[in-house]
């Protein structure tokens, strides 16, 4: 597995090449090890957790896992993106971290794995959408003292001559869940904290896996801003309220709309009672009787970017572009409220009040 892992295994070349456009080559370098890339940690966890196992995989400092993470981690992330396994990676690293807890001979490896966990949580979306951003956005926007950033510093793009300032250490923010196209108005955890629901002004509700950060469902049907969401006590149903004066009850597993309740006025706070048969709101209690069909929703077309020469930003401000090619994916806190471009330098003002500058040398790219 290690012998196959290297930078740009599918010869994509373009740093912003989107995952959905990637075609598996006839001679796929990942074919023989595709299963291993995704599930090796799961097997390692099961084997080392078995008290009857006669042989344990080398998990101490300087062992095979330590060497793999220090030399191949970034290439492994690229491979997982190409294989569609980034969500598995988040869970796998958490399992590996659990395996190392309490071991006196793996303190350095545990510190490294903790850093890899924060790294993939923070940069999962960028790498999942464009595999080669593992070497651009992920390295450039990691903290200065990130172990992975230090180990793979040789992979950072040399043609970016002025880079944005970053923090010294990872912040308290574990991960940013992106997918809504407008502001988020309400969030709610399931009772077991494995799911998170978010309501948005974009008229949708999303259900997220809190362990991997994967969006499991996008619930569409409301006609106006969704104001509030709430899980039932058993976490099998989700209620959503909207300015369109409806409350919808959804099946969490399938995403099906089970019931649409038309009410006299919009509500902003909803909560299931202990029995799951009523909803408490600021205008009173609503009884629930699951017997309704799904609503239909129109198709929304994505805006298309015009073609430009030189440096610029994408229409959604998520990418720095060069000659209309995506080259650097921007984490949400680095995205522009306003921006200016001068030759090979872009200045970006963000919502926190800060301005950061990034400069390119196109000749060395």
PATORGU-734366 format. One line per 2 residues: number of its first residue (from 0); for each residue x, y, z negated of C-alpha. Coordinates in Angstrom, 3 decimals. Layout:
NUM = X:Y:Z; ...
//
This chain:
0 = 0.000:0.000:0.000; 2.764:2.452:-0.922
2 = 4.623:1.863:2.361; 1.668:3.132:4.407
4 = 1.047:6.311:2.426; 2.556:9.443:3.940
6 = 1.480:12.882:5.058; -1.027:13.180:7.935
8 = -1.576:9.461:8.526; -4.153:10.113:11.291
10 = -2.020:12.796:12.994; -4.713:15.444:12.591
12 = -2.142:18.294:12.673; -4.809:20.999:12.109
14 = -4.794:21.823:8.388; -8.510:22.563:8.296
16 = -9.608:19.570:10.370; -13.049:18.648:8.990
18 = -13.697:15.121:7.747; -16.930:14.729:9.715
20 = -15.041:15.135:13.018; -12.342:12.567:12.234
22 = -12.340:9.441:14.412; -10.631:6.327:13.111
24 = -7.752:5.496:15.496; -7.702:2.132:17.267
26 = -4.529:1.233:15.375; -5.726:2.373:11.973
28 = -2.753:2.595:9.554; -5.193:2.411:6.639
30 = -7.138:-0.643:7.805; -5.184:-3.315:5.915
32 = -5.199:-1.449:2.597; -8.475:0.492:2.747
34 = -10.074:-1.577:-0.032; -6.942:-1.314:-2.185
36 = -6.803:2.483:-1.878; -10.305:2.812:-3.284
38 = -10.427:0.036:-5.882; -6.898:-0.697:-7.147
40 = -7.495:1.198:-10.402; -10.754:-0.686:-11.024
42 = -8.944:-4.030:-10.743; -6.076:-2.733:-12.858
44 = -8.538:-1.617:-15.529; -10.423:-4.923:-15.585
46 = -7.214:-6.970:-15.722; -5.498:-4.947:-18.456
48 = -8.700:-4.748:-20.509; -8.937:-8.562:-20.576
50 = -7.433:-9.826:-23.867; -6.967:-13.274:-22.293
52 = -4.793:-11.994:-19.454; -1.332:-13.587:-19.529
54 = 0.223:-10.837:-17.430; -0.266:-7.112:-17.764
56 = 0.564:-4.633:-15.036; 3.512:-2.384:-15.839
58 = 1.917:0.722:-17.388; 4.780:2.227:-19.378
60 = 6.829:5.328:-18.547; 8.944:4.628:-15.467
62 = 6.847:1.609:-14.481; 5.259:0.907:-11.101
64 = 2.146:2.996:-11.779; 4.256:5.915:-13.021
66 = 6.453:5.798:-9.916; 3.411:5.530:-7.620
68 = 1.714:8.580:-9.134; 4.896:10.664:-9.005
70 = 5.785:9.784:-5.413; 2.524:8.916:-3.657
72 = -0.356:10.637:-5.491; -0.962:13.400:-2.932
74 = -0.770:10.982:0.003; -3.181:8.672:-1.818
76 = -5.681:11.552:-2.084; -5.384:12.139:1.660
78 = -6.015:8.436:2.289; -9.049:8.454:-0.014
80 = -10.476:11.439:1.849; -9.996:9.612:5.153
82 = -11.661:6.512:3.661; -14.556:8.443:2.079
84 = -13.435:7.518:-1.435; -12.801:10.846:-3.181
86 = -15.673:10.418:-5.651; -14.289:6.992:-6.609
88 = -10.930:8.646:-7.257; -12.314:10.906:-10.012
90 = -13.795:7.911:-11.825; -10.662:5.813:-11.229
92 = -8.327:8.398:-12.742; -10.603:8.643:-15.783
94 = -10.334:4.839:-16.172; -6.556:4.968:-15.847
96 = -6.416:7.674:-18.490; -8.523:5.510:-20.828
98 = -6.116:2.583:-20.287; -3.162:4.684:-21.408
100 = -4.727:6.181:-24.520; -2.895:5.110:-27.666
102 = 0.101:3.535:-25.884; 3.383:4.613:-27.480
104 = 5.441:3.608:-24.420; 3.475:5.686:-21.876
106 = 3.329:9.223:-23.266; 4.844:10.819:-20.144
108 = 2.653:8.774:-17.821; -0.438:9.753:-19.827
110 = 0.498:13.430:-19.510; 0.934:12.975:-15.755
112 = -2.397:11.161:-15.379; -4.152:13.925:-17.309
114 = -2.725:16.410:-14.809; -3.795:14.253:-11.847
116 = -7.303:14.112:-13.315; -7.557:17.902:-13.574
118 = -6.022:18.209:-10.101; -8.617:15.995:-8.391
120 = -11.536:17.469:-10.367; -10.583:20.990:-9.296
122 = -9.638:20.286:-5.683; -11.948:17.377:-4.817
124 = -14.246:19.386:-2.545; -11.425:20.916:-0.502
126 = -9.677:17.569:0.075; -12.949:15.720:0.651
128 = -13.940:18.161:3.402; -10.464:18.532:4.977
130 = -7.866:15.890:4.012; -4.796:17.997:4.791
132 = -5.875:20.668:2.307; -4.257:18.387:-0.282
134 = -0.994:20.032:0.835; -2.256:23.607:1.220
136 = -5.158:24.814:-0.921; -4.723:22.143:-3.617
138 = -1.051:22.908:-4.220; -1.304:26.655:-3.751
140 = -4.173:27.159:-6.213; -3.005:24.747:-8.923
142 = -1.490:26.208:-12.113; 2.208:27.072:-11.992
144 = 3.011:24.381:-14.580; 0.894:21.636:-13.018
146 = 3.000:18.485:-12.892; 1.610:17.475:-9.498
148 = 2.331:20.905:-8.035; 5.923:20.588:-9.235
150 = 6.388:17.026:-7.987; 5.043:17.862:-4.505
152 = 6.393:21.394:-4.180; 8.240:20.309:-1.037
154 = 4.836:19.812:0.654; 3.681:23.409:0.057
156 = 3.399:25.430:3.288; 6.580:27.469:3.827
158 = 4.813:29.816:6.242; 2.719:31.392:3.449
160 = 5.259:33.922:2.215; 3.128:35.727:-0.383
162 = 0.907:33.479:-2.498; -1.918:34.347:-4.883
164 = -1.068:34.421:-8.608; -2.264:31.420:-10.598
166 = -2.540:30.622:-14.279; 0.270:28.801:-16.082
168 = -1.990:25.965:-17.294; -5.322:24.415:-16.289
170 = -8.278:26.478:-17.496; -11.200:25.213:-19.585
172 = -13.258:24.793:-16.398; -13.144:21.077:-15.507
174 = -14.776:21.291:-12.092; -16.892:23.586:-9.921
176 = -19.883:22.014:-8.208; -20.548:23.664:-4.866
178 = -23.391:23.164:-2.439; -26.080:25.780:-3.063
180 = -26.241:28.653:-0.579; -27.627:31.184:-3.105
182 = -27.363:31.874:-6.827; -28.089:29.139:-9.371
184 = -30.988:30.041:-11.664; -31.180:27.032:-13.988
186 = -29.254:23.887:-14.947; -30.145:20.884:-17.125
188 = -28.300:17.755:-18.308; -29.939:14.350:-18.425
190 = -30.254:12.891:-21.933; -27.201:10.627:-21.421
192 = -25.209:13.502:-19.836; -24.396:11.438:-16.717
194 = -26.487:13.699:-14.452; -26.794:17.460:-14.043
196 = -29.626:19.188:-12.180; -29.276:22.673:-10.744
198 = -32.036:24.976:-9.467; -31.285:27.732:-6.993
200 = -32.617:30.767:-5.209; -31.972:28.803:-2.002
202 = -35.240:26.946:-2.856; -33.546:23.620:-3.535
204 = -32.706:21.465:-6.537; -29.535:19.373:-6.609
206 = -28.731:16.391:-8.820; -25.029:15.839:-9.559
208 = -22.994:12.976:-10.999; -21.137:14.635:-13.898
210 = -18.315:12.091:-13.824; -17.344:12.403:-10.168
212 = -18.900:15.777:-9.245; -20.716:14.137:-6.326
214 = -24.063:15.566:-5.216; -26.458:12.625:-5.420
216 = -29.695:14.289:-4.254; -30.832:17.560:-2.689
218 = -34.534:18.075:-3.400; -36.365:20.325:-0.936
220 = -39.972:21.446:-0.923; -40.373:24.682:-2.874
222 = -41.272:27.788:-0.882; -39.508:30.345:-3.093
224 = -36.770:30.586:-5.744; -36.612:27.576:-8.070
226 = -36.612:29.031:-11.592; -36.236:26.078:-13.958
228 = -35.444:22.346:-14.089; -35.815:19.693:-16.789
230 = -35.205:15.937:-17.076; -37.700:13.606:-18.735
232 = -36.476:11.930:-21.919; -35.718:8.668:-20.068
234 = -33.967:10.615:-17.258; -36.044:8.904:-14.538
236 = -37.987:12.037:-13.548; -37.123:15.683:-12.989
238 = -39.470:18.668:-13.127; -38.824:21.889:-11.204
240 = -40.690:25.207:-11.371; -40.688:27.892:-8.690
242 = -41.809:31.437:-7.934; -44.128:29.841:-5.374
244 = -46.358:29.024:-8.387; -45.835:25.294:-8.222
246 = -44.220:22.720:-10.465; -42.903:19.589:-8.779
248 = -42.162:16.221:-10.383; -39.385:14.233:-8.698
250 = -38.121:10.665:-8.909; -34.445:11.028:-9.863
252 = -33.275:7.836:-8.148; -35.003:8.212:-4.785
254 = -35.473:11.995:-4.610; -39.165:11.513:-3.785
256 = -41.633:14.191:-4.846; -44.141:12.376:-7.070
258 = -46.495:15.282:-7.796; -46.999:18.949:-6.936
260 = -48.846:21.028:-9.534; -50.346:24.352:-8.436
262 = -50.433:26.824:-11.355; -51.860:30.318:-11.837
264 = -48.548:32.120:-12.272; -44.848:31.388:-11.945
266 = -43.058:29.906:-14.956; -39.400:30.307:-15.898
268 = -38.913:27.656:-18.588; -40.112:24.057:-18.502
270 = -39.463:21.139:-20.847; -40.770:17.571:-20.976
272 = -42.380:16.462:-24.220; -41.225:13.238:-25.915
274 = -43.864:11.120:-24.146; -43.065:12.419:-20.657
276 = -46.750:13.054:-19.989; -46.688:16.824:-20.577
278 = -44.587:19.827:-19.696; -44.142:22.703:-22.141
280 = -43.907:26.141:-20.504; -44.094:29.745:-21.670
282 = -47.712:29.938:-20.412; -48.883:26.687:-22.035
284 = -48.697:22.914:-21.759; -49.201:21.157:-18.420
286 = -50.461:17.559:-18.183; -48.736:15.312:-15.646
288 = -50.490:12.722:-13.498; -48.151:11.251:-10.902
290 = -50.216:10.959:-7.705; -49.082:13.212:-4.899
292 = -47.382:12.976:-1.528; -44.144:14.574:-0.413
294 = -44.126:18.092:1.085; -42.398:18.826:4.369
296 = -39.570:21.393:4.751; -38.210:23.215:7.856
298 = -34.739:22.554:9.233; -32.164:25.240:8.402
300 = -29.518:25.946:11.017; -25.977:26.701:9.843
302 = -24.461:30.030:11.009; -21.732:29.685:13.611
304 = -18.384:31.478:13.288; -17.333:33.721:16.222
306 = -13.820:33.151:17.569; -11.092:35.563:16.469
308 = -7.370:35.973:17.107; -4.965:36.286:14.196
310 = -5.770:36.208:10.498; -9.305:36.400:9.068
312 = -11.949:34.793:6.862; -14.754:32.387:7.750
314 = -18.324:33.702:7.646; -18.958:32.018:4.271
316 = -15.606:33.298:2.865; -14.586:29.723:1.992
318 = -11.614:29.590:4.416; -8.668:31.700:5.468
320 = -8.545:31.290:9.230; -5.832:31.833:11.817
322 = -6.824:32.106:15.480; -10.288:30.822:14.469
324 = -8.740:27.696:12.913; -9.360:26.877:9.238
326 = -5.977:26.779:7.479; -6.499:27.420:3.729
328 = -9.625:26.453:1.765; -10.382:28.893:-1.065
330 = -11.626:27.802:-4.516; -14.787:29.684:-5.492
332 = -13.073:32.148:-7.858; -10.718:33.240:-5.053
334 = -13.454:34.041:-2.524; -13.987:37.527:-1.226
336 = -16.610:40.073:-2.140; -14.616:42.358:0.130
338 = -11.464:41.880:2.164; -9.004:43.611:4.458
340 = -6.572:42.239:7.028; -3.387:43.913:8.194
342 = -1.317:41.996:10.719; -0.306:38.762:8.928
344 = -1.528:39.749:5.450; -4.995:39.461:3.931
346 = -6.121:41.265:0.767; -9.146:39.861:-1.063
348 = -11.234:41.455:-3.811; -13.150:38.970:-5.972
350 = -16.065:39.162:-8.393; -13.856:39.275:-11.500
352 = -12.493:42.664:-10.415; -9.133:41.253:-9.330
354 = -7.491:41.647:-5.927; -5.070:39.053:-4.561
356 = -2.853:39.086:-1.479; -1.745:36.278:0.811
358 = 0.816:36.775:3.563; 1.584:34.438:6.483
360 = 4.562:33.968:8.760; 3.024:32.597:11.958
362 = 6.429:31.917:13.551; 7.326:29.293:10.931
364 = 3.929:27.574:10.987
//
